[in-house]
Amino acid sequence: MTHPRRQAAAALADFTGALTDADVDLPDLGDGWRITPDGTVLVQLRPLHLTELHQLARAVRPVNITP
C-alpha cells in the first residue's frame, strides 16, 4: 500500500474508532473511497436511514465543554 493509501486507511480507522467511542453502532458506512492526485481522500457513504444520519451527526458534533 502506498504512503497516501496508508494515511487514508489510518484516518478512516480513526473515524471508525471515534464512532465506536461515541457508542454509534452503524453497520459498515463506507461504500468506497479514493485518493485524488493531490492527496485528498474522497469517502462515499452508503445510503443512510434518517436515524443513522442522526446518530452520525451526534457522533461527529463537538462536545461542548463549559469552563
C-alpha positions in Angstrom: 0.0 0.0 0.0 1.4 3.4 -0.9 2.1 6.1 1.7 -1.1 8.2 1.0 -3.2 5.0 1.0 -1.8 4.0 4.4 -2.5 7.5 5.7 -6.1 7.3 4.3 -6.6 3.9 5.8 -5.4 5.1 9.2 -7.7 8.2 9.0 -10.7 6.1 8.2 -9.8 3.7 11.0 -9.6 6.7 13.4 -13.0 7.8 12.2 -14.4 4.4 12.8 -12.9 4.3 16.2 -14.4 7.7 17.0 -17.8 6.4 16.1 -17.3 3.3 18.3 -16.1 5.5 21.2 -19.3 7.6 20.8 -21.4 4.3 21.0 -22.6 4.7 17.5 -23.5 1.2 16.2 -23.7 1.6 12.5 -23.0 -1.2 10.1 -20.3 -0.6 7.5 -20.7 3.0 6.5 -18.3 3.0 3.6 -19.2 2.4 0.0 -15.8 3.1 -1.2 -13.0 5.7 -1.1 -10.3 7.0 -3.4 -7.4 9.3 -3.2 -7.1 12.2 -5.6 -3.8 13.2 -7.2 -3.4 16.0 -4.6 -3.8 13.5 -1.7 -7.4 14.4 -0.8 -9.5 11.4 0.3 -13.0 11.1 -1.1 -15.2 8.9 1.0 -18.5 7.7 -0.3 -21.0 6.7 2.3 -23.7 4.1 1.7 -27.3 5.2 1.7 -28.2 6.1 5.3 -31.6 5.8 7.1 -32.6 9.0 8.9 -31.9 7.5 12.3 -28.4 6.5 11.2 -27.8 10.0 9.9 -28.9 11.5 13.3 -26.5 9.0 15.0 -23.7 10.0 12.8 -24.3 13.7 13.3 -24.3 13.3 17.1 -21.1 11.3 16.9 -19.2 13.9 14.9 -20.6 17.0 16.7 -18.1 18.5 19.0 -18.7 18.1 22.7 -19.4 21.5 24.3 -17.2 21.8 27.3 -18.0 24.6 29.8 -15.1 26.1 31.7 
